[in-house]
């Protein structure tokens, strides 16, 4: 007595037809879609973080330049040009540090205008900011 082939066993003429079915294809498609959405979300979060770091760096540079320009103005008013430049840049460095930034460059010109460049390190690279502040007419 021979038994009929079960539905899971391939018949000799059908080959491996049961392997070619679409059973479980929806699960694989759903997993693939979830992975793709997760990767896109991760990339978007990284871009958003980089944009936030850039805004923070620019804000730190603006604040540091304004504080340094006021210090430079006060030093020029009293005739302390060399110590005024060092003091202005020290103030810029302090303000930048309080804003989680590091001063890369601080330049005080003869008219009291200050240019400050800062950087904030992030996981995706460095965010940089640059600002200039000083008396009217020093553009």
C-alpha positions in Angstrom: 0.0 0.0 0.0 1.5 3.3 -1.1 0.5 6.4 0.6 -0.2 9.6 -1.3 2.5 12.3 -0.9 1.7 14.8 1.8 1.1 18.4 1.0 4.6 19.3 2.4 6.5 16.7 0.5 7.2 17.6 -3.1 5.8 15.2 -5.7 8.3 14.0 -8.2 6.7 15.9 -11.1 6.1 19.1 -9.1 9.7 19.5 -7.9 10.0 21.9 -5.0 6.8 23.9 -5.7 6.0 24.2 -2.1 9.2 26.3 -1.6 8.0 28.8 -4.2 4.9 29.8 -2.3 4.4 33.2 -0.8 3.8 32.0 2.7 5.6 34.4 5.1 6.3 37.0 2.4 4.2 39.6 4.3 6.3 39.2 7.4 9.6 39.7 5.5 8.1 42.7 3.7 7.0 44.2 7.0 10.4 43.6 8.7 12.2 45.2 5.7 9.9 48.2 5.7 10.4 48.7 9.5 14.2 48.5 9.0 14.0 51.1 6.2 11.8 53.4 8.2 14.2 53.1 11.2 17.2 54.0 9.1 15.5 57.0 7.7 14.4 58.1 11.1 18.0 57.7 12.4 19.4 59.7 9.6 16.8 62.5 10.1 17.6 62.6 13.8 21.3 63.0 13.0 20.5 65.9 10.6 18.3 67.6 13.2 21.1 67.2 15.8 23.6 68.7 13.4 21.3 71.7 12.7 20.7 72.3 16.4 24.5 72.2 17.0 25.0 74.7 14.2 22.5 77.1 15.7 24.1 76.7 19.2 27.6 77.4 17.7 26.4 80.6 16.0 24.6 81.8 19.2 27.8 81.1 21.2 29.9 83.1 18.7 27.4 86.0 18.7 27.4 86.2 22.5 31.1 85.9 22.7 31.7 88.6 20.1 29.3 91.0 21.8 30.9 90.5 25.2 34.4 90.8 23.9 33.5 94.0 21.9 32.1 95.7 25.0 35.3 94.8 26.9 37.5 96.1 24.0 35.5 99.3 23.8 36.0 99.9 27.5 39.7 99.2 27.2 40.1 101.5 24.2 38.3 104.3 26.2 40.9 104.0 28.9 43.9 103.6 26.6 44.7 99.9 27.5 45.0 98.5 24.0 47.2 95.4 24.5 45.8 94.3 27.8 42.3 95.2 26.4 42.7 92.8 23.6 43.8 90.0 25.9 41.0 90.7 28.3 38.4 90.9 25.5 39.5 87.5 24.1 39.5 86.0 27.6 36.0 87.2 28.0 35.0 85.7 24.6 36.6 82.4 25.6 34.7 82.4 28.9 31.4 83.2 27.2 31.9 80.5 24.6 32.8 77.9 27.2 29.6 78.7 29.1 27.8 78.0 25.9 29.5 74.6 25.4 31.7 75.9 22.6 35.5 76.3 22.2 37.0 79.5 20.9 39.1 78.9 17.7 40.1 82.4 17.0 39.6 85.9 18.6 40.8 89.0 16.8 40.4 92.6 18.1 41.2 95.3 15.5 42.4 98.8 16.2 38.9 100.3 16.2 37.7 97.8 18.8 35.8 95.4 16.5 36.0 91.8 17.6 35.8 88.7 15.4 35.2 85.4 17.2 35.2 81.9 15.7 33.9 79.0 17.8 33.4 75.3 17.4 31.1 72.8 19.1 32.1 69.1 18.7 29.2 66.8 17.8 29.0 63.1 17.0 28.6 63.9 13.3 31.5 66.4 13.1 32.1 70.0 14.3 29.5 72.8 14.2 31.2 76.1 13.6 30.1 79.7 14.3 31.6 83.0 13.5 30.6 86.5 14.6 31.8 90.1 14.4 30.8 92.8 16.8 32.1 96.3 17.5 31.4 100.0 17.3 29.4 101.6 14.5 31.4 102.1 11.3 33.8 99.2 11.8 32.2 96.9 9.2 
